[in-house]
Protein backbone atom coordinates (compact mmCIF):
# COMPACT_ATOMS: atom_id res chain seq x y z
CA UNK A 1 0.00 0.00 0.00
CA UNK A 2 1.14 3.55 -0.75
CA UNK A 3 0.96 6.12 2.05
CA UNK A 4 1.18 9.88 1.50
CA UNK A 5 2.50 12.17 4.22
CA UNK A 6 2.37 15.96 4.26
CA UNK A 7 4.63 18.18 6.32
CA UNK A 8 5.33 21.87 6.65
CA UNK A 9 8.96 22.88 6.63
CA UNK A 10 10.00 26.01 8.49
CA UNK A 11 13.43 26.91 7.09
CA UNK A 12 15.16 27.10 3.74
CA UNK A 13 17.42 24.17 4.68
CA UNK A 14 16.42 21.58 7.27
CA UNK A 15 16.31 17.87 7.91
CA UNK A 16 13.16 16.47 9.55
CA UNK A 17 13.26 13.04 11.15
CA UNK A 18 10.36 11.01 9.69
CA UNK A 19 11.37 7.63 11.12
CA UNK A 20 8.42 7.50 13.52
CA UNK A 21 5.88 8.05 10.73
CA UNK A 22 7.35 5.16 8.75
CA UNK A 23 7.39 2.91 11.84
CA UNK A 24 3.75 3.74 12.56
CA UNK A 25 2.76 2.69 9.03
CA UNK A 26 4.58 -0.63 9.44
CA UNK A 27 2.66 -1.28 12.68
CA UNK A 28 -0.66 -0.18 11.15
CA UNK A 29 -0.16 -2.46 8.13
CA UNK A 30 1.05 -5.30 10.40
CA UNK A 31 4.06 -5.97 8.20
CA UNK A 32 6.45 -8.50 9.72
CA UNK A 33 8.90 -8.90 6.82
CA UNK A 34 9.47 -6.77 3.74
CA UNK A 35 10.79 -3.39 2.68
CA UNK A 36 9.80 0.25 3.09
CA UNK A 37 10.52 2.62 0.23
CA UNK A 38 10.51 6.27 1.30
CA UNK A 39 10.26 8.64 -1.67
CA UNK A 40 10.28 12.42 -2.13
CA UNK A 41 8.54 13.74 -5.29
CA UNK A 42 10.19 17.18 -5.17
CA UNK A 43 13.23 18.42 -7.13
CA UNK A 44 14.44 20.63 -4.28
CA UNK A 45 14.08 18.18 -1.40
CA UNK A 46 15.20 14.62 -0.71
CA UNK A 47 15.33 11.63 1.61
CA UNK A 48 18.40 10.35 3.45
CA UNK A 49 19.38 8.09 6.32
CA UNK A 50 21.85 9.34 8.89
CA UNK A 51 22.46 9.78 12.60
CA UNK A 52 19.48 10.95 14.61
CA UNK A 53 21.02 10.90 18.10
CA UNK A 54 23.16 14.06 17.97
CA UNK A 55 21.52 17.13 16.34
CA UNK A 56 24.97 18.51 15.54
CA UNK A 57 25.27 15.90 12.78
CA UNK A 58 22.31 17.46 10.96
CA UNK A 59 23.70 20.93 11.59
CA UNK A 60 27.11 19.95 10.24
CA UNK A 61 25.64 18.26 7.18
CA UNK A 62 23.53 21.29 6.28
CA UNK A 63 26.52 23.59 6.88
CA UNK A 64 28.76 21.58 4.54
CA UNK A 65 26.07 21.31 1.85
CA UNK A 66 25.80 25.12 1.98
CA UNK A 67 29.56 25.41 1.59
CA UNK A 68 29.66 23.00 -1.36
CA UNK A 69 26.52 24.45 -2.96
CA UNK A 70 26.25 28.15 -1.99
CA UNK A 71 22.86 29.77 -2.48
CA UNK A 72 24.35 32.42 -4.73
CA UNK A 73 26.99 31.80 -7.36
CA UNK A 74 27.87 34.10 -10.27
CA UNK A 75 27.64 31.27 -12.81
CA UNK A 76 24.23 29.88 -11.81
CA UNK A 77 21.71 30.41 -14.62
CA UNK A 78 18.46 28.86 -13.35
CA UNK A 79 15.83 31.63 -13.50
CA UNK A 80 14.15 30.69 -10.19
CA UNK A 81 17.39 31.35 -8.31
CA UNK A 82 17.34 28.04 -6.43
CA UNK A 83 20.09 26.12 -8.23
CA UNK A 84 21.73 25.24 -4.91
CA UNK A 85 18.57 23.48 -3.73
CA UNK A 86 18.46 21.35 -6.90
CA UNK A 87 22.11 20.39 -6.45
CA UNK A 88 21.62 19.48 -2.79
CA UNK A 89 18.53 17.39 -3.57
CA UNK A 90 20.37 15.47 -6.29
CA UNK A 91 23.30 14.85 -3.94
CA UNK A 92 21.06 13.53 -1.15
CA UNK A 93 18.77 11.56 -3.47
CA UNK A 94 15.03 11.21 -3.74
CA UNK A 95 14.47 7.88 -1.96
CA UNK A 96 15.69 5.27 0.49
CA UNK A 97 14.82 1.58 0.75
CA UNK A 98 14.87 0.05 4.24
CA UNK A 99 14.48 -3.62 5.12
CA UNK A 100 11.71 -4.59 7.55
CA UNK A 101 12.50 -7.56 9.79
CA UNK A 102 10.25 -8.80 12.63
CA UNK A 103 8.03 -5.75 12.22
CA UNK A 104 10.91 -3.26 12.64
CA UNK A 105 12.99 -1.14 10.30
CA UNK A 106 16.51 -2.51 9.98
CA UNK A 107 18.41 0.64 10.88
CA UNK A 108 21.66 1.07 12.75
CA UNK A 109 21.59 2.11 16.41
CA UNK A 110 21.97 5.80 15.62
CA UNK A 111 20.19 5.94 12.25
CA UNK A 112 17.01 7.74 11.32
CA UNK A 113 15.18 8.59 8.10
CA UNK A 114 15.19 12.26 7.19
CA UNK A 115 13.12 14.42 4.87
CA UNK A 116 15.63 17.01 3.63
CA UNK A 117 14.29 20.45 2.72
CA UNK A 118 16.54 22.63 0.56
CA UNK A 119 14.14 25.32 -0.71
CA UNK A 120 11.77 26.06 2.14
CA UNK A 121 9.76 26.89 3.94
CA UNK A 122 7.17 24.90 2.01
CA UNK A 123 4.34 22.44 2.38
CA UNK A 124 5.81 19.14 1.22
CA UNK A 125 4.80 15.54 0.59
CA UNK A 126 6.64 12.28 0.81
CA UNK A 127 5.45 8.75 0.14
CA UNK A 128 6.04 5.42 1.82
CA UNK A 129 5.48 2.20 -0.10
CA UNK A 130 5.42 -0.90 2.10
CA UNK A 131 6.10 -4.25 0.43
CA UNK A 132 5.55 -7.55 2.20
CA UNK A 133 7.92 -10.42 1.75
Residue, then its C-alpha position, 0 to 999 in steps of 0.5 A: x500500500x502507498x501512504x502519503x504524508x504531508x509536512x510543513x517545513x519552516x526553514x530554507x534548509x532543514x532535515x526532519x526526522x520522519x522515522x516514527x511516521x514510517x514505523x507507525x505505518x509498518x505497525x498499522x499495516x502489520x508488516x512483519x517482513x518486507x521493505x519500506x521505500x521512502x520517496x520524495x517527489x520534489x526536485x528541491x528536497x530529498x530523503x536520506x538516512x543518517x544519525x538521529x542521536x546528535x543534532x549537531x550531525x544534521x547541523x554539520x551536514x547542512x553547513x557543509x552542503x551550503x559550503x559546497x553548494x552556496x545559495x548564490x553563485x555568479x555562474x548559476x543560470x536557473x531563472x528561479x534562483x534556487x540552483x543550490x537546492x536542486x544540487x543538494x537534492x540530487x546529492x542527497x537523493x530522492x528515496x531510500x529503501x529500508x528492510x523490515x524484519x520482525x516488524x521493525x525497520x533494519x536501521x543502525x543504532x543511531x540511524x534515522x530517516x530524514x526528509x531534507x528540505x533545501x528550498x523552504x519553507x514549504x508544504x511538502x509531501x513524501x510517500x512510503x510504499x510498504x512491500x511484504x515479503 
